[in-house]
Amino acid sequence: MRKSRLSRHLLATTLPVALLLTSGGQTALAEPMIGQGMNAYGLPGAIDTPTAEMLPDGTIGATVSYSEYGQRNTVMFQVLPRLSTALRYSRLDNIEDGDRDYVWDRSFDLRYQLLDENENSWQPALAVGLRDFMGTGLYSAQYMVASKTITPQLRVSAGVGWGRLGGTCYIPGGQGTTGDCELRDDIGNGGKPQPDDWFRGSAKAFGSISYQATDRLRIVAEYSPETYGLESAVGEEEPSSQINLGATYSFRDNYQLGLYTIGGKKFGAQFSVALNPRHAPYPSGIEPAPAPVRPRPAQNADPEGWSGVWASDPTAQPAIQTALGEALAGEGQQLESMALSANRAEVRIRNQRYIQHAEAIGRTARLMTRALPPSVETFVITTSAGGLPTSSVTLRRSDVERLENTEASKIASVAVLSDADPRPAGLVPTPGLYPRLQGGLRPYMSTSLFDPDEPFRYEIGARLSGEYAISPGLVLSGAIQQRVLGSTEQEGPGSQTPEEYLAQDEDVNARGVPRVRSDGRMYSGNNKPVIPNLTLTWYAKPTDQIYTRVTVGLLERAYGGVSAEALWKPVNSPLAFGAEVNRVRKRDFEDMFGFRDYEVTTGHVSAYYEFGDGFVGELEVGQYLAGDRGASVSVTREFANGWRVGAYATKTDMSEEDFGEGSFDKGVTISLPIGWATGQASKQRVGGIIRSLSRDGGSKLRVSGRLYNTVRESHSEKLYQGWGKFWR
């Protein structure tokens, strides 16, 4: 059984990251130049032109900008102190897209700050950027830009741009007019980088001046080479000048409202919000304070308790276990079992409240000092998830008593984390814990963002969900929901009506590709009751470091069948390996228990790695729902307070022609803990996946309860990331 001191692990994971960040020399140690406002493309800048500014590390921002040239909706993320990325969803009118005279365009941006400004010299901040580098190409541009602070109120930027920022415009094939734009058949489909086009062709200079008139009011002026040639080619008037003016007003710290003019005749407005995970509305939370540690009495004050003779009394453990279980229940935790001797106690807890598991461990240790006789010196706190023991933290009681009012790093230096023994001797289950039924009736809201046809769809209704824990590791769970209202309607793929699609013999597209996800709207907008999932799951832990899961039933809204998974994950290792195999059949669109004809086997082998600083990578290789084979790569950044932001991409042997627009599957994942906003301790989350498109290639089964995220919550990297909450 492998063990580690928390302090050793903290040093081992932090030092490589620190060396990486400082390897660029002294300049890299400086904080990046922080932006004063967003531009109309949703990244720090003036109006149309970029700057070399960044936002504070980890910031998530959103911008909605509207002018007579179109509407842009942008979500951005400050991935690293010097790396920004953005996902944009824009409407351009008068461009034909099927039977519509407008197009909703999706685009991705990257910006990297090469140098920060030197306040003691004339060295400016310098950044390089790619706009719409993996979208349709309608907004494609590349740039290098420098920014310099002249006075605390005045900042100037100048750069050179290519593509749209170089006065070049492209227009998709099939349009009736091109104006001064270059007609290209590959524009408008996109979905993959086109590096041969980057930093090529006409290059033009741009620049901007930003003046911070007050703490909240910012005035900007820019010289922009952007000609709006695409918009002009389809009917809009060209800007009469290359000078743009604007003003932004910030309020309530996180919000910004802006007005601007393009060329003096066209006007626009925008609204931006920027949230930093590290700046919670309630930084310390507003949950009730924990019980204080109770120091043991002197030996002469309780000689029987110190002697350990109480351990021979058969009534002692049941009484202690009942009292401790009740106290833990008041802290939102469940005492599943307990082993007790004269000098050692092990408790197995299920954390139901705290998003940082270190807080659950700290509160448990406090309560153990209050419930256990003085002779018990060793505390072993084992975490249970899904009935599986996932990790054990061993503490000396004397350390808990001595270090209560010190920083969390000191208790970390004496705590030992180890793999949990799946079948230890002496554990006594808490009476009445199994079988256990829990659930309730709650409202639900499902949303669809950045859809190819509509930017926002929603559905609101009521959901009755329940979980019946039959025994440790064996769980029956499910839900039934009823739609009440929403903009989501049942629709066939493409322009087909539901009736037209149901009349087809097979669920395939014109190229013979099985429709495994592209007919997903057939499962939406149903006014009848729907069962999104109904499963029986068996979790097991055959060895200290191997976990297994078998799930049968209605696995998700579109598929039912059998799913089996195995995971190897040592508690103190950043590396994990997994394997999963599924045999599923496509569910009926309306019949709650009916199935369609399509049946498939999917499976993957997976590798996971925790890089440190909250970054987690995953590589999966295998077969997907449409029978295509390939690999998926994802990178997620998780903050100490539970925020998660990530991106993924999947490439399979399905051809780009068979896949359709987008070329391959990719998207962004966002998950926000509710407790961050409310200040109350809660494990509930909101979030979802923003996909560029919902296609059939590279589609995976959506099974809940997958092992890796279930297990790693109490493992080294994740546990240590939130260790500052131990004494909270």
C-alpha positions in Angstrom: 0.0 0.0 0.0 1.6 3.2 -1.1 1.6 6.2 1.2 2.7 9.8 0.9 3.2 12.8 3.1 1.1 15.8 1.9 4.1 18.1 2.0 6.2 15.8 -0.2 3.5 15.7 -2.8 2.9 19.4 -2.8 6.6 20.0 -3.4 6.8 17.3 -6.1 3.9 18.7 -8.1 4.5 22.4 -7.6 8.2 22.5 -8.3 8.0 21.3 -12.0 5.3 23.8 -12.7 7.3 26.6 -11.1 10.4 25.7 -13.1 8.3 25.6 -16.3 6.8 29.0 -15.7 10.2 30.6 -14.9 12.2 29.0 -17.6 11.6 31.9 -20.0 13.9 34.2 -18.1 13.2 37.3 -16.0 10.7 38.8 -18.3 8.4 35.8 -17.9 8.2 36.4 -14.1 6.3 39.7 -14.6 2.6 39.7 -14.4 1.0 40.0 -17.9 -0.6 43.3 -18.8 -4.2 43.2 -17.7 -6.9 44.4 -20.1 -9.1 47.4 -19.3 -12.0 46.3 -21.5 -13.3 44.0 -24.2 -13.6 44.6 -27.9 -16.4 43.6 -30.2 -14.8 40.2 -30.7 -15.0 39.4 -27.0 -11.2 39.6 -26.1 -9.3 42.5 -24.5 -9.0 45.3 -27.1 -10.4 48.6 -28.4 -13.4 48.1 -30.8 -12.5 46.0 -33.8 -8.7 45.8 -33.2 -6.9 43.7 -30.6 -4.4 44.7 -28.0 -1.6 42.8 -26.3 -3.6 42.7 -23.0 -4.7 39.7 -21.1 -7.3 39.1 -18.4 -6.5 37.8 -14.9 -5.6 34.1 -15.0 -8.6 31.8 -15.0 -11.1 34.5 -15.9 -14.2 33.4 -17.9 -15.8 36.2 -19.9 -18.8 36.6 -22.2 -19.6 39.4 -24.6 -22.6 40.2 -26.7 -22.0 42.9 -29.4 -24.4 44.2 -32.0 -24.0 46.6 -34.8 -25.5 47.1 -38.3 -22.8 44.7 -39.5 -24.0 41.8 -37.4 -24.2 40.2 -34.0 -21.4 38.5 -32.2 -21.7 36.3 -29.1 -18.4 35.3 -27.5 -17.3 33.2 -24.6 -13.6 33.5 -23.6 -11.3 31.8 -21.1 -7.9 32.9 -19.8 -6.4 29.5 -19.9 -3.0 30.6 -18.6 -1.7 34.0 -17.5 -0.5 34.6 -21.1 -2.9 32.5 -23.2 -6.5 33.5 -24.0 -9.0 31.6 -26.1 -12.4 32.4 -27.3 -15.4 30.7 -28.9 -17.6 33.0 -31.0 -21.1 32.5 -32.4 -22.1 35.3 -34.8 -25.0 36.2 -37.1 -24.3 37.6 -40.5 -27.3 38.7 -42.5 -27.8 38.5 -46.3 -25.6 35.4 -46.6 -27.5 32.4 -48.0 -27.5 29.3 -45.8 -29.9 26.7 -47.1 -33.4 28.3 -47.0 -32.3 31.2 -44.8 -30.8 34.6 -45.8 -28.5 34.7 -42.8 -25.9 32.5 -41.3 -24.9 31.6 -37.7 -21.2 31.4 -37.8 -18.9 29.6 -35.3 -15.3 30.6 -34.8 -12.4 30.1 -32.4 -9.6 32.5 -31.4 -6.2 32.2 -29.7 -4.0 34.9 -28.3 -0.6 34.5 -26.7 1.4 37.2 -24.9 5.0 36.8 -25.9 6.4 39.7 -23.7 5.0 41.7 -20.9 5.8 45.4 -20.8 8.7 46.7 -18.7 7.5 49.6 -16.7 11.1 50.9 -16.3 11.8 51.1 -20.0 10.0 51.6 -23.3 9.5 47.8 -23.8 5.8 47.2 -24.6 3.7 44.1 -24.1 3.8 42.0 -27.3 1.2 39.4 -28.3 0.4 37.2 -31.3 -3.1 36.1 -32.2 -5.2 34.0 -34.5 -8.8 35.0 -35.1 -11.2 32.4 -36.5 -8.3 29.9 -36.8 -10.5 26.8 -36.6 -14.0 28.0 -37.8 -15.5 28.8 -41.1 -13.0 31.5 -42.0 -15.5 34.3 -42.4 -13.7 36.3 -39.6 -10.2 34.8 -40.3 -7.4 37.2 -39.3 -3.9 37.0 -37.8 -2.0 39.7 -36.0 1.0 40.8 -33.9 0.3 43.7 -31.6 2.2 45.7 -29.0 0.7 47.7 -26.1 2.3 50.2 -23.8 1.1 52.1 -20.7 2.1 55.8 -21.1 0.4 57.1 -17.9 -1.8 55.3 -15.4 -4.8 56.5 -17.5 -3.4 56.3 -21.0 -2.5 53.1 -22.9 -1.6 52.8 -26.6 -1.4 49.8 -28.9 -0.1 49.3 -32.5 0.1 46.2 -34.6 0.0 44.6 -38.0 -2.7 42.3 -39.2 -3.4 39.8 -42.0 -6.6 38.4 -43.3 -9.6 40.5 -42.3 -7.3 42.7 -40.3 -5.3 43.2 -43.4 -8.3 44.4 -45.4 -8.9 41.0 -47.0 -12.3 39.3 -47.0 -13.5 35.9 -48.1 -17.0 34.9 -49.1 -18.4 31.4 -49.3 -19.2 29.7 -52.6 -22.7 29.8 -53.9 -23.4 33.4 -53.0 -24.9 35.7 -55.6 -22.4 38.5 -55.2 -18.8 38.8 -54.1 -18.0 42.5 -54.1 -14.3 42.9 -53.5 -14.1 39.6 -51.6 -12.3 36.5 -52.7 -14.7 33.7 -53.5 -13.6 30.4 -51.9 -15.5 27.1 -51.7 -13.6 26.1 -48.5 -14.9 29.1 -46.6 -18.1 28.6 -44.7 -17.5 25.0 -43.9 -14.2 25.0 -42.0 -13.8 23.2 -38.7 -10.0 22.6 -39.1 -7.0 24.9 -39.0 -5.7 26.3 -42.3 -2.1 27.2 -41.4 -1.1 27.7 -45.0 -3.3 30.8 -45.0 -1.9 32.3 -41.7 0.2 35.5 -41.9 0.0 35.5 -45.7 -1.2 38.0 -48.2 -1.8 41.7 -47.6 -0.7 43.1 -44.3 -1.8 46.4 -42.8 -1.1 48.4 -39.7 -3.7 49.2 -37.0 -3.6 51.0 -33.7 -5.7 52.2 -30.8 -5.6 54.6 -27.8 -7.4 53.9 -24.6 -8.0 56.6 -22.0 -9.3 55.7 -18.5 -11.3 58.9 -17.8 -12.6 57.7 -14.4 -12.5 54.5 -12.4 -15.4 53.2 -14.5 -15.4 55.2 -17.8 -13.0 54.3 -20.6 -12.8 56.1 -23.9 -11.2 54.4 -26.9 -10.2 55.5 -30.4 -8.7 53.2 -33.1 -7.5 53.1 -36.6 -8.8 49.8 -38.1 -8.0 48.4 -41.6 -11.1 46.2 -41.4 -13.2 47.1 -44.4 -16.2 45.0 -43.7 -15.9 43.8 -47.2 -17.9 40.6 -46.6 -20.8 42.6 -45.1 -20.5 45.2 -47.9 -20.6 42.5 -50.6 -24.0 41.3 -49.4 -25.6 44.7 -49.1 -24.3 46.7 -46.2 -22.6 50.1 -46.7 -18.8 50.2 -46.3 -17.4 52.3 -43.4 -16.8 55.8 -44.5 -13.7 56.1 -42.4 -11.2 53.8 -40.8 -11.4 55.7 -37.5 -13.7 54.1 -34.9 -14.6 55.7 -31.5 -16.2 54.2 -28.4 -16.7 54.4 -24.7 -17.3 51.7 -22.1 -18.7 51.9 -18.6 -17.9 49.4 -15.9 -20.3 48.6 -13.0 -20.4 46.2 -10.2 -16.8 45.2 -10.9 -17.7 42.4 -13.3 -19.9 44.0 -15.9 -19.2 46.5 -18.7 -21.5 48.3 -21.2 -20.1 49.9 -24.3 -21.2 52.1 -27.2 -19.2 52.6 -30.3 -19.3 54.0 -33.9 -17.7 52.3 -36.9 -16.4 54.8 -39.5 -18.6 57.5 -38.0 -21.9 56.3 -39.5 -22.5 52.8 -38.2 -23.2 52.4 -34.5 -23.0 49.5 -32.2 -23.4 48.4 -28.5 -22.0 45.6 -26.4 -22.3 44.1 -23.0 -19.6 42.1 -21.3 -19.2 40.1 -18.1 -16.0 38.7 -16.7 -15.9 36.3 -13.7 -12.8 35.1 -12.0 -13.0 31.8 -10.1 -10.7 33.1 -7.4 -12.9 36.0 -6.6 -16.0 34.4 -5.1 -18.9 36.6 -3.8 -18.3 34.8 -0.4 -14.6 33.9 -0.4 -14.7 32.0 2.9 -18.3 30.7 2.5 -21.2 31.2 4.8 -21.8 27.7 5.9 -21.9 27.1 9.7 -18.5 27.0 11.5 -17.2 23.5 12.4 -17.2 22.1 15.9 -14.0 23.0 17.7 -11.4 20.4 18.4 -11.8 19.0 22.0 -8.5 18.5 23.7 -8.2 15.3 25.8 -8.3 15.6 29.6 -5.2 14.9 31.6 -4.6 11.2 32.3 -5.3 11.6 36.0 -8.7 13.2 35.2 -9.8 10.2 33.1 -7.6 7.2 33.9 -10.2 4.7 32.5 -10.4 6.5 29.2 -6.7 6.6 28.8 -6.1 3.0 29.8 -8.2 1.6 26.9 -10.1 -0.9 29.1 -13.3 0.6 27.7 -12.5 -1.2 24.4 -13.5 -4.5 26.0 -17.0 -3.3 26.7 -19.3 -4.6 23.9 -21.6 -1.6 24.3 -18.8 1.0 23.8 -18.5 0.9 20.0 -22.2 0.9 19.2 -22.7 3.9 21.4 -19.7 5.8 20.0 -20.6 4.9 16.4 -24.2 6.2 16.9 -23.1 9.5 18.4 -20.4 10.1 15.8 -22.8 9.2 13.0 -25.4 11.7 14.2 -22.8 14.4 14.5 -21.5 13.7 11.0 -25.0 13.7 9.6 -25.3 17.3 10.9 -22.2 18.1 8.8 -23.7 16.6 5.6 -21.8 13.4 5.8 -22.7 9.8 6.2 -20.8 7.4 8.5 -20.9 4.1 6.5 -18.8 2.0 8.8 -16.3 2.1 11.7 -13.5 0.0 13.1 -12.5 0.9 16.7 -9.8 -0.4 19.0 -8.2 1.1 22.2 -5.7 3.3 20.2 -7.0 3.4 16.6 -10.2 4.3 14.9 -11.1 4.1 11.2 -14.2 5.7 9.9 -15.6 5.4 6.4 -17.5 8.5 5.3 -19.5 9.5 2.3 -19.2 13.3 1.7 -22.5 14.7 0.5 -21.9 18.4 1.1 -18.4 19.8 0.5 -17.0 20.3 -3.0 -13.5 20.3 -1.5 -13.1 16.9 0.1 -10.4 18.2 2.4 -13.1 20.2 4.3 -15.0 17.0 4.9 -11.9 15.3 6.2 -11.1 18.2 8.5 -14.6 18.4 9.9 -14.6 14.6 10.5 -11.3 14.8 12.4 -12.7 17.5 14.6 -15.8 15.4 15.5 -13.6 12.4 16.1 -11.8 14.3 18.9 -15.1 15.0 20.5 -16.5 11.4 20.2 -13.6 9.1 20.9 -12.1 8.1 24.2 -8.7 9.6 25.1 -6.7 6.4 24.4 -7.5 6.6 20.7 -4.4 8.3 19.1 -4.6 7.2 15.4 -7.4 8.5 13.2 -7.9 6.9 9.8 -10.5 8.7 7.7 -11.5 6.7 4.6 -13.6 8.2 1.8 -16.4 6.3 0.2 -17.9 7.1 -3.2 -20.5 4.9 -4.8 -19.9 2.4 -2.1 -16.2 2.2 -3.0 -13.4 3.1 -0.6 -11.3 5.5 -2.6 -8.6 6.8 -0.2 -7.5 6.9 3.4 -6.0 9.8 5.4 -4.2 8.9 8.6 -3.7 11.5 11.3 -2.4 11.5 14.8 -4.9 12.9 17.3 -2.2 14.8 19.1 -1.4 16.6 15.8 -5.0 17.5 15.3 -5.1 19.0 18.8 -1.8 20.8 18.5 -2.3 22.3 15.0 -5.9 23.3 15.1 -5.2 27.1 15.0 -2.4 27.0 12.5 -2.3 27.1 8.7 -3.5 24.0 6.8 0.0 23.3 5.5 1.2 22.2 8.9 -1.4 19.5 9.3 -0.6 18.5 5.7 3.0 17.9 6.6 2.0 15.2 9.1 -1.0 13.7 7.4 -0.5 10.5 5.3 -2.6 9.6 2.3 -2.8 6.0 1.2 -4.8 3.7 -1.0 -7.9 2.5 0.8 -8.0 -1.2 1.7 -11.1 -2.6 0.0 -11.8 -5.3 2.6 -10.2 -4.3 6.0 -10.9 -6.4 9.1 -13.0 -5.1 11.9 -15.3 -2.6 10.1 -18.8 -2.5 11.5 -21.5 -1.2 9.2 -23.7 1.6 10.5 -27.1 0.0 11.3 -30.0 1.0 9.0 -27.8 2.4 6.3 -28.9 -0.1 3.6 -31.2 -0.3 1.8 -31.6 3.5 1.4 -33.9 5.5 -0.7 -33.5 9.2 -1.5 -34.7 11.5 -4.2 -37.3 14.2 -4.9 -39.3 16.3 -7.3 -37.5 19.4 -8.6 -37.8 21.7 -11.6 -35.3 21.3 -14.4 -34.0 23.4 -17.2 -32.1 22.1 -20.2 -30.4 24.4 -22.7 -28.7 24.2 -26.1 -26.2 26.9 -26.8 -24.6 27.9 -30.1 -26.8 25.7 -32.2 -26.3 25.9 -35.9 -29.8 27.2 -36.4 -30.5 29.1 -33.1 -28.1 30.6 -30.6 -30.2 29.5 -27.6 -32.8 26.9 -27.0 -34.3 25.9 -23.7 -36.8 23.5 -22.0 -38.3 23.9 -18.6 -40.2 21.2 -16.7 -40.5 19.0 -13.6 -38.2 16.0 -12.9 -38.8 13.3 -10.3 -35.5 11.5 -9.6 -34.6 8.8 -7.1 -31.7 6.6 -6.0 -32.1 3.3 -4.2 -28.9 2.0 -2.6 -29.5 -1.7 -2.2 -26.1 -2.5 -0.7 -22.6 -0.9 -0.8 -21.8 -0.4 -4.5 -25.2 -1.6 -5.8 -27.4 1.3 -6.8 -30.7 1.6 -8.7 -31.3 5.1 -10.0 -33.5 6.9 -12.5 -35.7 9.8 -13.3 -38.9 10.8 -15.1 -39.6 14.3 -16.3 -42.4 16.3 -17.9 -41.8 19.2 -20.2 -43.9 22.3 -19.3 -42.6 25.0 -21.7 -39.6 25.9 -23.9 -38.4 26.9 -27.3 -37.0 23.4 -28.0 -39.2 21.5 -30.4 -39.1 18.0 -31.8 -37.4 18.3 -35.2 -35.9 15.9 -37.7 -32.4 16.3 -39.0 -31.8 18.9 -41.6 -35.1 20.4 -42.9 -37.1 17.2 -42.3 -40.2 17.1 -40.2 -40.5 14.4 -37.5 -43.1 12.6 -39.6 -40.8 12.6 -42.7 -37.9 11.3 -40.7 -39.9 8.6 -39.0 -41.1 7.4 -42.5 -37.5 6.4 -43.4 -36.5 2.8 -43.2 -33.2 3.4 -41.5 -31.6 6.1 -39.3 -28.9 7.1 -41.7 -28.0 10.2 -43.7 -27.6 10.6 -47.4 -24.0 9.2 -47.3 -25.0 6.1 -45.3 -23.6 7.3 -42.0 -25.7 6.2 -39.0 -27.5 9.1 -37.4 -26.3 8.5 -33.8 -26.4 12.2 -32.7 -27.6 14.4 -35.6 -31.2 13.4 -35.0 -30.9 14.4 -31.4 -33.7 16.9 -31.7 -36.1 14.0 -32.2 -35.7 13.3 -28.5 -36.5 16.9 -27.5 -39.7 18.9 -27.3 -41.7 15.9 -26.2 -44.9 16.8 -24.4 -45.2 13.2 -23.0 -43.4 12.1 -19.9 -39.8 11.1 -20.6 -37.4 8.8 -18.8 -33.9 10.2 -19.4 -32.2 7.3 -17.5 -33.1 4.3 -15.5 -30.1 2.1 -14.5 -28.8 -0.5 -12.1 -25.1 0.0 -11.4 -22.6 -2.2 -9.5 -19.4 -0.6 -8.3 -16.6 -2.8 -7.0 -13.0 -2.6 -5.9 -11.2 -5.9 -6.4 -7.7 -4.6 -5.4 -6.3 -1.5 -3.6 -5.8 0.4 -6.9 -8.4 -1.1 -9.4 -12.0 0.0 -9.6 -14.8 -1.5 -11.7 -18.3 -0.5 -12.8 -21.1 -2.3 -14.6 -24.3 -0.4 -15.6 -27.4 -1.8 -17.2 -30.6 -0.2 -18.3 -31.6 3.0 -20.1 -28.1 4.6 -20.0 -29.0 8.0 -21.5 -31.9 9.6 -23.4 -30.9 8.1 -26.7 -29.4 4.7 -25.8 -29.9 1.8 -23.5 -27.9 -1.4 -22.9 -24.9 -2.5 -20.9 -21.8 -0.5 -20.0 -18.7 -2.0 -18.2 -15.6 -0.1 -17.1 -12.3 -0.8 -15.2 -9.9 1.8 -13.9 -6.4 1.6 -12.4 -5.7 4.7 -10.3 -3.2 4.7 -7.4 -4.1 7.3 -4.9 -0.7 9.2 -5.1 -0.1 8.8 -8.8 -1.0 11.5 -11.4 -1.4 8.7 -14.0 -4.4 6.5 -14.5 -5.5 4.0 -17.1 -9.0 2.8 -17.9 -11.0 0.7 -20.3 -14.7 0.7 -21.2 -16.9 -1.4 -23.4 -20.6 -0.8 -24.2 -23.2 -2.7 -26.1 -26.1 -0.4 -26.7 -29.3 0.0 -28.8 -30.9 3.2 -29.9 -34.0 4.2 -27.9 -37.3 5.1 -29.4 -38.0 8.8 -29.8 -41.3 8.8 -27.8 -41.9 5.4 -26.3 -40.3 5.4 -22.8 -39.2 1.8 -23.0 -39.1 1.2 -26.7 -36.0 0.8 -28.9 -35.2 1.4 -32.6 -33.2 -1.0 -34.8 -29.7 0.5 -34.6 -27.4 -1.5 -32.3 -23.6 -1.0 -31.8 -20.7 -1.9 -29.7 -18.4 0.9 -28.5 -15.3 0.9 -26.4 -12.2 2.8 -25.4 -8.9 2.5 -23.6 -8.1 5.7 -21.7 -5.1 7.3 -20.2 -5.5 10.2 -17.7 -2.8 12.5 -16.3 -2.8 15.3 -13.8 -0.2 17.8 -14.9 -0.4 20.0 -11.8 -1.8 23.5 -11.3 -5.3 22.1 -11.8 -4.7 20.7 -15.4 -6.0 17.3 -16.2 -5.5 15.6 -19.6 -7.3 12.6 -21.1 -6.5 10.5 -24.1 -9.1 7.9 -25.4 -8.7 5.5 -28.3 -11.4 3.2 -29.5 -14.7 2.8 -31.4 -17.5 5.3 -31.3 -21.3 5.2 -31.7 -21.3 5.4 -35.5 -18.8 2.5 -35.8 -16.0 4.9 -36.6 -12.6 4.5 -34.9 -10.2 7.1 -33.6 -9.1 9.1 -30.6 -10.2 11.9 -28.3 -8.0 14.3 -26.5 -9.3 16.6 -23.7 -7.6 19.1 -21.4 -9.5 20.5 -18.3 -8.4 23.1 -15.8 -10.0 22.8 -12.4 -9.7 25.5 -9.8 -9.5 25.1 -6.0 -13.1 26.2 -5.6 -14.4 23.7 -8.1 -14.7 25.6 -11.3 -13.9 23.5 -14.3 -13.2 24.7 -17.9 -11.9 22.4 -20.6 -11.7 21.7 -24.3 -11.8 18.5 -26.3 -11.3 17.2 -29.9 -12.1 13.9 -31.5 -10.7 12.7 -34.8 -11.8 9.3 -36.3 -11.4 7.4 -39.6 -14.7 9.0 -40.8 -13.9 11.2 -43.7 -14.5 14.9 -43.6 -17.1 14.5 -46.4 -19.0 11.9 -44.3 -18.6 14.0 -41.1 -20.0 17.2 -42.8 -19.5 20.8 -41.7 -17.0 21.1 -38.9 -14.6 18.3 -40.2 -14.3 16.7 -36.7 -15.9 16.8 -33.3 -14.7 19.4 -30.8 -16.1 21.6 -28.1 -15.8 23.3 -24.7 -16.9 22.1 -21.3 -17.8 24.3 -18.4 -18.9 23.2 -14.9 -19.5 25.7 -12.1 -20.2 24.8 -8.5 -23.4 26.4 -7.2 -21.7 27.0 -3.8 -19.3 29.5 -5.4 -22.2 31.9 -6.0 -24.3 31.2 -2.9 -21.6 30.8 -0.3 -23.4 27.6 1.0 -21.6 24.3 1.0 -22.9 22.2 -1.8 -21.7 19.6 -4.3 -24.3 20.6 -6.9 -23.1 22.0 -10.2 -24.4 23.7 -13.3 -22.7 23.6 -16.7 -22.5 21.6 -19.9 -20.8 21.2 -23.2 -20.7 23.8 -26.0 -20.1 21.9 -29.2 -19.2 23.6 -32.5 -21.8 21.2 -34.1 -23.6 18.1 -33.2 -22.5 15.5 -35.8 -22.4 11.7 -35.9 -18.6 11.2 -36.2 -16.7 10.8 -32.9 -19.8 10.6 -30.8 -19.5 8.8 -27.4 -22.1 7.2 -25.1 -23.1 9.5 -22.2 -23.1 7.3 -19.2 -23.2 8.8 -15.7 -21.0 7.5 -12.9 -17.9 7.0 -14.9 -15.1 6.0 -12.5 -12.3 8.5 -13.0 -14.0 11.6 -11.8 -15.8 9.6 -9.1 -12.5 8.3 -7.7 -10.1 11.2 -8.1 -12.1 13.6 -5.9 -10.3 12.2 -2.9 -7.0 11.4 -4.5 -3.7 13.2 -4.2 -3.8 16.1 -6.7 -7.5 17.0 -6.3 -7.4 16.5 -2.5 -4.3 18.7 -2.1 -5.6 21.4 -4.3 -8.4 22.1 -1.8 -6.3 21.3 1.3 -6.6 24.9 2.5 -10.2 24.1 3.4 -9.1 21.5 6.0 -9.7 23.7 9.0 -12.8 25.5 7.5 
